[in-house]
Amino acid sequence: MKSFSLLALGQALLAVATPHGPQLPVRQQGNSFAGVNSFFLHAFKQQDRLDVLDAIQDANLKVLRIFISATGQNFKNTGSIAMPDIEPQTVGVWDDTQLKAIDQLMVEAQARGIRLTIAIHDRYQLGCWGSDAYVSKYKLPAVDCNTQPASANNVEFWYSDKNCISDFQNRIRHVLEHKNTLVSGSPAWKDLSSHIFAFNIQNEGQGHLNNNIPPHPSWWCDRAGFMRGIMGSSKVLISTGGGNEFPNSDVAENWACKALDLVTIHSYMGVNEFKNKGPVALQHAKSANKLILFEEFGATGSSKSTTVGQHIDVFNGLGVPWMPWQISKPGNKANDYEFWTDEPTYDVVEDGSNDALAKGAAQTCLVNVAYIRPSPSEISTSTTSATLSSTVLAAKQSWNLVAACPSNYWNCKCLTNGDRTGKDDGTLGDSVFSITFGFCGIGKLNFYKSGSTFLMYKDGSDGKVIGTRY
């Protein structure tokens, strides 16, 4: 973990409007994409695991989502091996069996052009569909969610108690700092953007609590801030992991959170729920300069493939990436959400994935810029320029800037756009420093201080502010 503090000047800034003016580059609209869930694929036996990865690749699905969670032998009739949690018996006593299995999976996936989203924990292991070490340590009210509603598993305490939070943050740190020895140089997961697309803080955090209204809405942001302190300028995205439905997925505090890069939406209420609420969530994302992804949806029954296809049509119409629940070998046909290549649902997902890749995305990433010490009050008002070298920008004073395009599937084009307006009263803020970028044709970016806010402009443009950060 780096010892310096981090102030985000621009994390996953988005170019969402057409730029104008002769000195701006021509806008190249990025395309959308699709991924898929297969939450315990790392527990599959090797040949079955490779078969699933090949099917994911054949369908042009770019992201695979998994959980760090215990699963039993032959789970869902897949022939899988028993996979212990990373804290199998005692909170804080580690067993890295699962992390090493994921090490292997991410290497196999990356060779097929697939990256992972990794959920660091599963809310439903807190005494719902499973009971992990947190349940025994904190005497959480466990129920059997096969026979009782998940709302009966009231674990609100776990999201607010300082000791629970401290334990969970130890888990987060352990995961982020785990090193994959199968990759050259044995990099920590937090630095493996070549293999990892995003970290979910938790799968469906606070799911089914308080009638799906999160009782602790700042919980995700607080954990994201902790993660950002460990990850620094890593290009791996920090994402929420969704709630179980729109009310606990589309949360105002998450859109306002500087440390969160990606807000993910889950819902199983049907296609009309996404038709009605999806555009609203997308507007929230655009207004907040955050990325959005429809991370969980699915269907069962005789109309399974048709219903999945209707969802995909909505998502592709909005230009928002999506990930169905879930691909598995074997599938469960009409009986459950799992699908395999011998089902019509697989063909629907494959067609939808190819359609997504051909469609313009609603969001295109601009550039990820992080400002590292000192605090804004310590900065001289003299202009400083520096030149990008790889992803590290060494400034001429005793502080550094780190800048890089996030390596994600929003097709970062390093774009600029907008109307240069300066302060709210129409005057230009004081110039603090400038950066010269030697990649993506960005050229020079100027940062101005307006009160406690930094405004970022493309040099020489007559455009709008392209970034504001405190």
RAJORA-V312866 format. One record per backbone hydrogen bond with DSSP energy under -0.5 kcal/mol. CO is the residue of the C=O (numbers start at 1). NH is the residue of the N-H. If there is no record, write none. Layout:
{{CO & NH} {CO & NH}}
This chain:
{{5 & 373} {7 & 9} {7 & 371} {10 & 12} {10 & 369} {13 & 366} {14 & 16} {21 & 24} {27 & 29} {30 & 361} {33 & 322} {34 & 62} {35 & 324} {36 & 65} {37 & 327} {38 & 41} {39 & 67} {40 & 43} {41 & 44} {43 & 81} {45 & 49} {46 & 50} {47 & 51} {48 & 52} {49 & 53} {50 & 54} {51 & 55} {52 & 56} {53 & 57} {54 & 58} {55 & 59} {56 & 61} {57 & 60} {62 & 115} {63 & 36} {64 & 117} {65 & 38} {66 & 119} {67 & 69} {71 & 83} {72 & 75} {74 & 77} {75 & 78} {80 & 74} {82 & 84} {83 & 71} {85 & 88} {86 & 95} {87 & 133} {90 & 93} {92 & 94} {95 & 98} {96 & 100} {97 & 101} {98 & 102} {99 & 103} {100 & 104} {101 & 105} {102 & 106} {103 & 107} {104 & 108} {105 & 109} {106 & 110} {107 & 111} {109 & 112} {109 & 114} {110 & 113} {115 & 64} {116 & 118} {116 & 197} {116 & 198} {117 & 66} {117 & 119} {118 & 120} {118 & 200} {119 & 68} {121 & 123} {121 & 203} {122 & 125} {123 & 126} {124 & 128} {124 & 129} {124 & 130} {125 & 132} {127 & 143} {128 & 145} {130 & 127} {130 & 128} {132 & 135} {132 & 136} {133 & 137} {134 & 138} {135 & 139} {135 & 140} {140 & 142} {143 & 145} {144 & 147} {144 & 148} {149 & 152} {150 & 153} {152 & 154} {153 & 155} {155 & 158} {155 & 159} {156 & 159} {157 & 160} {157 & 161} {161 & 165} {162 & 166} {163 & 167} {164 & 168} {165 & 169} {166 & 170} {167 & 171} {168 & 172} {169 & 173} {170 & 174} {171 & 175} {172 & 176} {173 & 177} {174 & 178} {175 & 178} {176 & 190} {178 & 189} {179 & 181} {180 & 183} {183 & 186} {187 & 180} {188 & 191} {189 & 192} {191 & 193} {192 & 195} {192 & 196} {195 & 116} {195 & 197} {197 & 237} {198 & 118} {198 & 200} {199 & 239} {200 & 120} {202 & 204} {202 & 205} {203 & 123} {204 & 207} {206 & 209} {209 & 212} {209 & 213} {210 & 213} {212 & 214} {214 & 217} {216 & 219} {218 & 222} {219 & 223} {220 & 224} {221 & 225} {222 & 226} {223 & 227} {224 & 228} {225 & 229} {226 & 230} {227 & 230} {227 & 231} {228 & 232} {231 & 234} {237 & 199} {237 & 239} {238 & 261} {238 & 262} {239 & 201} {240 & 202} {241 & 204} {242 & 205} {245 & 248} {246 & 249} {246 & 250} {249 & 251} {251 & 254} {251 & 255} {252 & 256} {254 & 257} {256 & 258} {257 & 260} {261 & 291} {262 & 240} {262 & 264} {263 & 293} {265 & 295} {265 & 296} {270 & 273} {270 & 274} {271 & 275} {272 & 276} {273 & 277} {274 & 278} {277 & 281} {278 & 282} {279 & 283} {280 & 284} {281 & 285} {282 & 286} {283 & 287} {284 & 288} {285 & 289} {285 & 290} {286 & 289} {291 & 263} {293 & 265} {293 & 295} {294 & 323} {296 & 267} {297 & 325} {301 & 304} {303 & 307} {304 & 308} {305 & 309} {306 & 310} {307 & 311} {308 & 312} {309 & 313} {310 & 314} {311 & 315} {312 & 316} {313 & 317} {314 & 318} {315 & 319} {315 & 320} {319 & 362} {319 & 363} {321 & 294} {322 & 35} {324 & 37} {324 & 326} {326 & 339} {332 & 335} {333 & 336} {334 & 301} {338 & 332} {339 & 328} {340 & 343} {340 & 346} {343 & 346} {343 & 347} {344 & 348} {345 & 349} {346 & 350} {347 & 351} {348 & 352} {349 & 353} {350 & 354} {351 & 355} {352 & 356} {353 & 357} {354 & 358} {355 & 358} {355 & 359} {356 & 32} {356 & 359} {359 & 32} {364 & 15} {365 & 413} {365 & 414} {366 & 414} {367 & 13} {367 & 369} {368 & 404} {369 & 9} {369 & 10} {370 & 372} {370 & 402} {371 & 7} {371 & 373} {372 & 400} {375 & 378} {375 & 379} {376 & 379} {384 & 434} {386 & 436} {389 & 392} {391 & 393} {391 & 403} {392 & 389} {392 & 394} {393 & 395} {393 & 401} {399 & 395} {400 & 372} {401 & 393} {402 & 370} {404 & 368} {406 & 408} {408 & 411} {410 & 365} {418 & 420} {419 & 421} {419 & 464} {419 & 465} {423 & 426} {427 & 423} {430 & 449} {433 & 447} {435 & 437} {435 & 445} {436 & 388} {437 & 443} {439 & 442} {443 & 437} {444 & 459} {445 & 435} {446 & 457} {447 & 432} {447 & 433} {448 & 450} {448 & 455} {449 & 430} {450 & 453} {453 & 450} {454 & 469} {455 & 448} {456 & 466} {456 & 467} {457 & 446} {458 & 461} {463 & 419} {464 & 420} {467 & 456} {469 & 454}}
